[in-house]
Amino acid sequence: MAMYLRWGFLLVAVLVVTPTVNSECSVGQEVANRSGYLSDFATAIVLVDNVISCDGIITSWQFWPKNSFSFKALVLRQLADGNPSSWTVIGTNDIPVSDVVPNQKSTYIVPVGDRIEVQNGDVIGIAQYHVNPLIAAGSTGSGTLLHVAINAQTSNLLTNGEIFSLTPGSTISTVTSQSIGGAAEPLQVSLSANVEPGCSVGQQVVNRGGILSNVRIAMVLIDNTVSCNGVIASWQYWPKQSFPFKAIVFRQVLTGTTGGSTSTWNIIGINDIPASNVIANKINRYNIPTGDRIEVQTGDVIGIAHYDDGPVIAADAADAANPGTLLQVAVNSCHFQCQLLTEFEIGNLELGSTITTVSTTDIFVDSTARLQVSLSAEVIVSPHSTTGSQGNGASHLYQSWMTMAIFFASVSTLIYLY
């Protein structure tokens, strides 16, 4: 009888723990008024011990400013070589002066589309441009060691221009604060961030020298793979001209066969981006209305379709440092020669459609199979949708198992007592 009791409680424990995979965390010390300040000169500082303890996206920053100046909040990652003085900038959020209210706790809610995807082990930092005290700091209690960014060639502190130029992918060198006459460490710094479950997919969205395509086309960006389950909340893109297009999520069809140059994909969802949201020669963000958000799973990929003969999305050739993504284009038949989808067929693409694709090099003689493409998406994890397109079903399954677990636990207890 006791065996049933132990088994019943074991079943409950396993089912309670399993769904809690999408945790959230915060990073940084308590945001409060402090007697001192972090810096009174233009600089970029890595808060070495303010380490992020979960994977996800930064949704907000909190800080206690001494003055009202704009600044950059940073996320950094130590280089793979393990050098404690070398960092890669993973992301930046520009905090506008309107959100920096002196002498009180301030919160900056990061707009959807600007949220930085982070990993366990990343650290936060700050870059300020002004020669005035900004973030409150003090030496009482435990805090963080500080590393200050320098120009690797000159060993001088970064100039204002170099600070403005810090973008995702930038590499910086640092020295300890005390080595350049900084205050005794560690310091408590009134800067923190909240991290919630989510991820981004796609390459960096910047201006590029080329274009993805200048013909009507539907294209799968093979290596732009979603790495979490959730819903797409926004798309980011750099258009060369103002044309509407379709942002698409694909899922590969597993046919059980191997070989051949074609692939088959199901369309999981489409967002129609209107021309009014496609402003040429700048980064664009399209925040998706709640009811139009596409539910995605790990392993889904993103793509694009456009109807007009003209350049839309900025792209560059891939290289060793920036491998980009493989490209495949949708075709309607390949009996004799593969034909691209017509404008009518592109217009009729919808949720549930199945497409066949081939490599771009099979269609365009002078094309390249791999490009860096300025299109990305932000995925957020909804509490009601944590397993992609099977979210509701999984939720019901979990509830059913919980009911069964409670039932078995109750029965085993009764048997034991009897």
Secondary structure as UniProt FT lines:
FT   HELIX           2..17
FT   TURN            18..21
FT   STRAND          25..28
FT   STRAND          36..37
FT   STRAND          43..51
FT   STRAND          56..63
FT   STRAND          71..78
FT   TURN            80..81
FT   TURN            84..85
FT   STRAND          86..95
FT   HELIX           97..99
FT   TURN            102..103
FT   STRAND          106..109
FT   TURN            112..113
FT   STRAND          117..118
FT   TURN            120..121
FT   STRAND          123..128
FT   STRAND          135..138
FT   STRAND          146..150
FT   TURN            152..154
FT   HELIX           160..164
FT   TURN            168..169
FT   STRAND          171..176
FT   HELIX           177..180
FT   STRAND          187..189
FT   STRAND          191..196
FT   STRAND          198..202
FT   STRAND          210..211
FT   STRAND          217..225
FT   STRAND          230..237
FT   STRAND          245..252
FT   STRAND          263..273
FT   HELIX           275..277
FT   TURN            280..281
FT   STRAND          284..287
FT   HELIX           290..292
FT   STRAND          295..296
FT   TURN            298..299
FT   STRAND          301..306
FT   STRAND          313..317
FT   STRAND          325..333
FT   STRAND          339..340
FT   HELIX           343..347
FT   TURN            351..352
FT   STRAND          354..359
FT   HELIX           360..362
FT   TURN            365..366
FT   STRAND          370..373
FT   STRAND          375..380
FT   TURN            383..384
FT   HELIX           388..390
FT   HELIX           391..417
//
